[in-house]
């Protein structure tokens, strides 16, 4: 099955992963003219909020529904039931679709349902030209996702020494997992004007800098959708990053 280009975005909490994910999805959709699949894999999900989607149902909710109905007699197979739940949980934006992972709240074993979910996500990813995964803080979720082949792993960090060391550790952990990563990138986010980060860790294929932006901060404080003018400095920086990553992934 043909797979779309997969971009996984990771990093420690509070560095702006979701903002970068939202801007990246928006630009990819504009550049390609095709629907982009966004996967919010953070249990503390808010990618939908940043992109103007009111998330009604998550994969975690589906797990719960499946567990509650597991003992009910039905002629519908488990696979068909889960596929239906997943289809109804995929929400549509203007130029993107969104799957929100969430988290299960109940007790019990989810091995079987998780296996079906991985199969479904494999199939879903194959239907899109571009997929952007906004991961939870750290890398644990990456090792559990169906996506074992990435065109680019993008690790977001702030400009502090601790932030950059954390990014390096996440990279090392990612490379130790059973994941095929074609390109790695470090994004140093919220750089003050005129400042460049120091002590950039080695090992990344590319490094990008995103400036501090008052508009992004204001929209976040007001809880509004992340919509920026094409001339916005942060948007332009993400655009340049996306263009460069697409060139690096081309032909790989």
RABEL-V462840 format. One record per residue. PSI is psi as a letter, one per 30 degrees, with the letter a starting at -180 (999 if undefined). NEAR is the number of other C-alpha atoms within 12 Angstrom. D_FIRST is the distance of its C-alpha to the first C-alpha in Angstrom with 2 decimals. Layout:
BEGIN
psi=[PSI | PSI]
near=[NEAR | NEAR]
d_first=[D_FIRST | D_FIRST]
END
This chain:
BEGIN
psi=[k | k | k | l | k | k | j | k | k | l | l | l | k | g | f | g | e | e | e | e | e | e | e | e | e | e | e | e | e | e | e | f | g | l | k | k | k | k | j | j | g | k | e | i | k | g | e | e | e | f | g | g | k | j | k | e | k | l | e | e | e | e | e | e | e | e | e | e | g | e | f | k | k | k | f | k | l | e | e | e | e | e | e | e | e | e | e | f | f | j | k | k | a | e | g | l | l | k | k | k | e | a | k | k | f | a | l | l | k | g | e | e | e | e | e | e | e | e | e | e | e | e | e | e | e | f | f | k | f | k | k | k | j | j | l | l | k | a | g | e | e | e | f | f | l | f | j | g | j | k | e | k | j | j | k | k | l | l | g | l | e | e | e | e | e | e | e | e | e | e | e | e | e | e | f | f | l | i | k | j | j | e | k | k | k | k | j | j | l | h | k | l | k | f | k | k | k | l | h | k | k | l | f | k | e | l | k | l | k | k | l | k | k | e | e | e | e | e | e | e | e | f | g | l | k | i | j | k | l | f | f | k | e | e | e | e | e | e | e | e | e | e | e | e | e | e | e | e | f | k | f | 999]
near=[10 | 14 | 22 | 27 | 37 | 41 | 43 | 50 | 49 | 46 | 44 | 31 | 25 | 20 | 33 | 39 | 41 | 43 | 41 | 48 | 48 | 44 | 42 | 44 | 48 | 41 | 35 | 36 | 28 | 21 | 20 | 20 | 17 | 22 | 28 | 41 | 41 | 49 | 46 | 47 | 42 | 38 | 25 | 22 | 34 | 37 | 46 | 40 | 27 | 38 | 37 | 26 | 30 | 24 | 28 | 22 | 28 | 36 | 43 | 34 | 27 | 37 | 37 | 26 | 26 | 33 | 26 | 16 | 17 | 23 | 10 | 14 | 10 | 11 | 9 | 14 | 16 | 26 | 22 | 18 | 26 | 34 | 27 | 21 | 28 | 34 | 25 | 22 | 27 | 32 | 30 | 24 | 27 | 19 | 27 | 36 | 39 | 48 | 44 | 42 | 40 | 31 | 25 | 23 | 18 | 16 | 12 | 15 | 16 | 25 | 13 | 18 | 31 | 28 | 20 | 29 | 36 | 26 | 21 | 29 | 35 | 24 | 21 | 32 | 36 | 23 | 22 | 31 | 29 | 41 | 43 | 47 | 46 | 51 | 44 | 40 | 30 | 32 | 35 | 20 | 30 | 38 | 24 | 22 | 34 | 29 | 39 | 28 | 30 | 34 | 34 | 42 | 46 | 46 | 53 | 47 | 43 | 35 | 31 | 24 | 17 | 19 | 31 | 31 | 26 | 30 | 43 | 33 | 26 | 38 | 37 | 22 | 23 | 37 | 25 | 15 | 21 | 17 | 25 | 22 | 30 | 28 | 34 | 36 | 41 | 43 | 45 | 43 | 38 | 34 | 26 | 20 | 16 | 11 | 16 | 21 | 28 | 18 | 16 | 28 | 30 | 19 | 20 | 29 | 23 | 25 | 33 | 36 | 36 | 39 | 31 | 28 | 25 | 17 | 22 | 31 | 22 | 16 | 20 | 23 | 13 | 13 | 20 | 22 | 27 | 35 | 28 | 28 | 16 | 17 | 12 | 21 | 25 | 38 | 33 | 24 | 30 | 37 | 33 | 25 | 31 | 36 | 21 | 21 | 33 | 28 | 17 | 20 | 25 | 14 | 10 | 16]
d_first=[0.00 | 3.79 | 6.28 | 9.78 | 12.80 | 14.19 | 17.98 | 19.81 | 23.52 | 25.99 | 29.76 | 32.85 | 34.16 | 36.00 | 34.76 | 32.96 | 29.28 | 28.78 | 30.70 | 28.64 | 25.40 | 26.81 | 28.01 | 24.79 | 22.79 | 25.53 | 25.59 | 21.86 | 21.97 | 25.08 | 23.88 | 20.53 | 21.77 | 18.57 | 18.27 | 17.67 | 16.71 | 19.49 | 19.50 | 23.10 | 23.07 | 26.83 | 28.93 | 31.55 | 29.24 | 30.50 | 27.67 | 28.10 | 31.79 | 31.30 | 29.09 | 31.32 | 29.38 | 31.41 | 29.07 | 29.93 | 27.66 | 25.78 | 23.48 | 26.77 | 28.38 | 25.69 | 26.37 | 30.01 | 29.66 | 27.66 | 30.33 | 33.14 | 31.83 | 30.76 | 34.02 | 34.17 | 33.96 | 31.19 | 29.48 | 26.27 | 23.94 | 23.32 | 19.57 | 20.43 | 23.11 | 21.08 | 18.32 | 21.28 | 22.86 | 19.84 | 19.41 | 23.12 | 23.08 | 20.69 | 23.33 | 23.27 | 25.19 | 26.19 | 23.20 | 21.13 | 19.91 | 21.09 | 20.29 | 23.32 | 23.25 | 27.04 | 28.54 | 29.75 | 33.52 | 34.36 | 34.83 | 33.06 | 30.02 | 26.63 | 24.62 | 23.13 | 22.41 | 20.91 | 18.47 | 17.41 | 17.29 | 14.96 | 12.50 | 13.06 | 12.75 | 9.38 | 8.33 | 10.85 | 9.93 | 6.56 | 9.14 | 11.51 | 12.36 | 14.51 | 15.05 | 18.50 | 19.53 | 23.30 | 24.16 | 27.40 | 30.21 | 29.59 | 26.47 | 26.59 | 23.94 | 21.45 | 21.70 | 20.96 | 17.96 | 14.43 | 13.63 | 14.26 | 13.04 | 15.14 | 15.95 | 19.39 | 21.57 | 24.47 | 27.57 | 30.29 | 33.92 | 37.40 | 39.90 | 41.88 | 42.24 | 40.95 | 37.93 | 36.99 | 37.59 | 35.33 | 32.53 | 33.05 | 32.93 | 29.67 | 28.18 | 29.58 | 28.25 | 24.71 | 24.82 | 26.10 | 23.17 | 20.14 | 18.07 | 16.72 | 18.52 | 18.60 | 21.49 | 24.14 | 26.55 | 29.78 | 30.92 | 34.65 | 35.27 | 38.51 | 40.43 | 44.00 | 45.21 | 46.40 | 45.04 | 42.57 | 41.26 | 42.77 | 41.62 | 37.97 | 36.20 | 34.68 | 31.19 | 29.25 | 27.60 | 29.12 | 31.64 | 32.10 | 35.06 | 35.16 | 38.73 | 40.48 | 40.42 | 43.00 | 41.01 | 38.12 | 40.74 | 42.57 | 39.57 | 38.59 | 42.19 | 42.33 | 39.01 | 37.80 | 34.40 | 33.53 | 34.14 | 35.43 | 36.82 | 34.97 | 38.08 | 37.93 | 38.07 | 35.50 | 33.04 | 33.73 | 33.14 | 29.73 | 28.95 | 30.01 | 27.97 | 24.77 | 25.51 | 26.15 | 23.04 | 20.85 | 22.81 | 22.43 | 18.64 | 18.51 | 17.34 | 16.60]
END
